Amino acid sequence: MTLEERITKLEAESDIRRLKARYLNACDRKDVPAIRACFTKDAVIDFPPLGEFDVDGLIGIFTQMAVSTSVIDSHHGHNAEITINGDKAEAIWNLGFATINPDDNSFRLLAGFYTDKYERQNGKWLMIYTRSEPRKIIDGKLEESSTSAHLIKDTI
């Protein structure tokens, strides 16, 4: 592999890492336009047990489960294994997810994997497929006396 090919591959991996970070951060911010911008128009999203759907389906479910609620989410994607093949790529990510509903003090901790496929279109990497597969889910309720949760609104 030439130096130029190696640099191109490293830049692609870096772009894909930033794309995944943008997506996960957009989910935590409940930023629907930013989420949509991470996908191709014909992307397939497969989130068992919710089902398989297109980007509009993802936005609909996300709006119902997160945007229109007071839940606070924290998505963490790490340990990426990224394979670049020209203008296409695949990756496996380890997902750490936590959510709390301050309305009833319920919470969920989830560990799982993302399996993604990417495509470079007009010089920009986008997701064309993503599957989130849960490995372990822990649901619970916080006791009033054991913790205090504070929601700090963004002022930016």
C-alpha positions as CSV (number, residue, x, y, z in Angstrom):
1,M,0.0,0.0,0.0
2,T,1.4,3.4,-0.9
3,L,1.8,6.2,1.5
4,E,-1.0,8.1,-0.3
5,E,-3.3,5.0,0.0
6,R,-2.5,4.7,3.7
7,I,-3.3,8.4,4.3
8,T,-6.5,8.1,2.4
9,K,-7.6,5.1,4.5
10,L,-6.7,6.9,7.8
11,E,-8.6,10.0,6.7
12,A,-11.6,7.8,5.8
13,E,-11.5,6.1,9.2
14,S,-11.3,9.4,10.9
15,D,-14.2,10.8,8.9
16,I,-16.3,7.7,9.9
17,R,-15.4,8.1,13.6
18,R,-16.6,11.7,13.4
19,L,-19.7,10.8,11.6
20,K,-20.6,8.2,14.3
21,A,-19.8,10.7,17.0
22,R,-22.0,13.3,15.3
23,Y,-24.9,10.8,15.1
24,L,-24.6,9.7,18.8
25,N,-24.3,13.3,20.0
26,A,-27.3,14.4,17.9
27,C,-29.3,11.6,19.5
28,D,-28.3,12.9,23.0
29,R,-29.2,16.5,21.9
30,K,-32.5,15.3,20.3
31,D,-31.3,17.1,17.2
32,V,-33.5,15.5,14.4
33,P,-32.0,17.4,11.5
34,A,-28.5,16.4,12.5
35,I,-29.5,12.8,12.9
36,R,-31.1,12.8,9.4
37,A,-27.9,14.4,7.9
38,C,-25.9,11.3,9.0
39,F,-27.7,8.9,6.6
40,T,-28.3,8.4,2.9
41,K,-31.8,9.0,1.8
42,D,-32.3,5.2,1.2
43,A,-30.6,4.1,4.4
44,V,-31.8,1.0,6.3
45,I,-32.0,1.1,10.1
46,D,-32.4,-2.2,11.9
47,F,-33.1,-1.8,15.6
48,P,-34.4,-5.0,17.2
49,P,-36.8,-5.4,18.8
50,L,-38.2,-2.1,17.3
51,G,-37.9,-3.3,13.7
52,E,-36.4,-2.3,10.4
53,F,-37.2,1.0,8.9
54,D,-36.0,3.9,6.7
55,V,-34.7,7.3,8.0
56,D,-38.2,8.7,8.2
57,G,-39.2,5.7,10.3
58,L,-36.2,6.3,12.6
59,I,-37.1,9.9,13.0
60,G,-40.7,9.0,13.8
61,I,-39.7,6.5,16.5
62,F,-37.0,8.8,17.9
63,T,-39.5,11.7,18.1
64,Q,-42.0,9.5,20.0
65,M,-39.4,7.9,22.4
66,A,-37.0,10.8,23.0
67,V,-37.8,14.2,21.4
68,S,-41.4,14.5,22.8
69,T,-40.4,13.2,26.2
70,S,-38.2,14.5,29.1
71,V,-35.8,11.5,28.9
72,I,-32.1,12.2,29.1
73,D,-30.0,9.9,27.0
74,S,-26.3,9.2,26.8
75,H,-24.9,7.2,23.9
76,H,-21.3,6.0,23.7
77,G,-19.8,4.3,20.7
78,H,-16.3,2.9,21.2
79,N,-13.9,0.1,20.2
80,A,-14.6,0.7,16.5
81,E,-13.4,-1.9,14.0
82,I,-13.6,-0.1,10.7
83,T,-12.9,-1.7,7.3
84,I,-12.4,0.7,4.3
85,N,-13.0,-0.6,0.8
86,G,-12.7,2.4,-1.6
87,D,-15.9,4.5,-1.2
88,K,-17.6,1.9,1.0
89,A,-16.9,0.9,4.5
90,E,-18.1,-1.3,7.4
91,A,-17.7,-1.0,11.1
92,I,-18.6,-2.7,14.3
93,W,-19.0,-0.4,17.4
94,N,-19.5,-1.3,21.0
95,L,-22.5,0.7,22.3
96,G,-22.9,1.9,25.9
97,F,-26.2,3.5,26.5
98,A,-27.9,5.0,29.5
99,T,-31.2,6.9,29.8
100,I,-33.2,8.3,32.7
101,N,-36.7,9.5,32.8
102,P,-36.9,12.3,35.4
103,D,-40.7,12.1,35.4
104,D,-40.7,8.8,37.1
105,N,-37.0,8.2,38.0
106,S,-36.9,5.1,35.8
107,F,-33.6,4.3,34.0
108,R,-32.2,1.9,31.4
109,L,-28.6,0.8,30.9
110,L,-27.9,-1.0,27.7
111,A,-24.8,-2.7,26.3
112,G,-24.8,-3.7,22.7
113,F,-23.2,-3.5,19.3
114,Y,-23.7,-1.4,16.2
115,T,-23.0,-2.9,12.8
116,D,-22.8,-0.2,10.2
117,K,-22.2,0.2,6.5
118,Y,-21.1,3.5,5.1
119,E,-20.7,5.1,1.7
120,R,-18.8,8.1,0.5
121,Q,-21.1,10.3,-1.5
122,N,-19.8,13.6,-3.0
123,G,-16.7,13.3,-0.8
124,K,-18.8,12.9,2.4
125,W,-19.2,9.6,4.4
126,L,-22.8,8.7,5.3
127,M,-24.5,5.7,6.9
128,I,-26.3,3.4,4.5
129,Y,-27.1,0.7,7.0
130,T,-27.0,0.5,10.8
131,R,-28.1,-2.3,13.1
132,S,-28.1,-1.9,16.9
133,E,-28.1,-5.2,18.6
134,P,-28.6,-5.2,22.4
135,R,-26.6,-7.7,24.5
136,K,-27.7,-6.7,27.9
137,I,-30.5,-4.4,29.2
138,I,-31.0,-3.4,32.8
139,D,-34.1,-1.4,33.7
140,G,-34.7,0.1,37.1
141,K,-36.0,2.9,39.2
142,L,-34.0,5.3,41.2
143,E,-35.0,5.8,44.9
144,E,-35.7,9.4,45.8
145,S,-33.3,9.2,48.8
146,S,-30.4,7.6,46.9
147,T,-29.7,10.2,44.2
148,S,-30.5,13.6,43.0
149,A,-30.8,14.2,39.3
150,H,-30.4,17.7,37.9
151,L,-31.3,18.7,34.3
152,I,-29.2,21.6,33.1
153,K,-30.6,23.3,30.0
154,D,-28.3,24.3,27.3
155,T,-27.9,28.1,27.2
156,I,-26.1,28.1,23.9
